Amino acid sequence: MDLNSIMSSQLTDLQQTVQMSVLKNAMNMETVAAIGLLEDMPQVSAPHPYKGSVVDIQA
């Protein structure tokens, strides 16, 4: 192999590594933002579907 082909191969590997690193950092930032939004949501508990209501069990 000549030097140009070795350097080209190494450059391609480096570009893929950088792209994966950028993608991973972007996903981490989006995850942190999503967690922040979820934590900032008001904590309202949903009513129980039948507890406290009258249920007719006669056939």
Buried (B, 14 or more C-beta within 10 A) or exposed (E): EEEEEEEEEEEEEEEEEEEEEEEEEEEEEEEEEEEEEEEEEEEEEEEEEEEEEEEEEEE
